[in-house]
Amino acid sequence: MSSTSTRNGLLVGVVHSLDDPDRLGRVQVAFPELGGVVSDWAGQATLMAGSNRGSMFRPEVGDEVVVGFLQGDMRAPYVLGGSWSKQSPPPPDDGNPTQNNWRSLTSRSGHVIRFDDTPGAEKVEVIDKDGQRSVVLDSAGKKVTVTAAQGDVEVHAPTGNIQLTGQTVEVRATGALTLAGAQVTITGDTVDIN
């Protein structure tokens, strides 16, 4: 951009490139309003940024973004955030927009982290792109559910212990159940083996 260009206010642009030569998480933005001119490398305003830490949510090429310019200098652009449009709509809401009960992060492939503040049904969900595997922290139901509708669930602690503690603990298998160990100990006031 021209060294004398100044711009007060904000511009809406489209992300043109992510290939920041300095690896600082910057992007280049094209501005349709200015005939498609492409910005210098634009920093990103983010929730937190520090040396090798912070929140990393870079926009994708083609995403619509809102850009401001440091002290009006168009050579110093900053992406302030993204914006949805009819061509790029937001992810689904809870179907009740006047209540605004959901907060969520949805990745490009469709992975979701959702905070559901629906009164009486509060929960936190981590759901994979297929909706087949999830972890749900159900505050209203007072339970944690790990689901793999397809695939396996694995817990590994090669140099540590794994403990399951509860008022009642059940282990069920629709197929074979295998317990193996260098030593197996079963204790209880009553031990029934059918």
Sequence and secondary structure as in RCSB ss.txt:
>XXXX:A:sequence
MSSTSTRNGLLVGVVHSLDDPDRLGRVQVAFPELGGVVSDWAGQATLMAGSNRGSMFRPEVGDEVVVGFLQGDMR
APYVLGGSWSKQSPPPPDDGNPTQNNWRSLTSRSGHVIRFDDTPGAEKVEVIDKDGQRSVVLDSAGKKVTVTAAQ
GDVEVHAPTGNIQLTGQTVEVRATGALTLAGAQVTITGDTVDIN
>XXXX:A:secstr
  TT B  S EEEEEEE   TT SS BEEEEGGGTTEE S BEE  S EETTEE      TT EEEEEEGGGBTT
SEEEEEE   SSS      S TTT  EEEEE TT  EEEEE  TT  EEEEE TTSSEEEEEETTTTEEEEEESS
S      TTS      SS     SS      SS     SS    
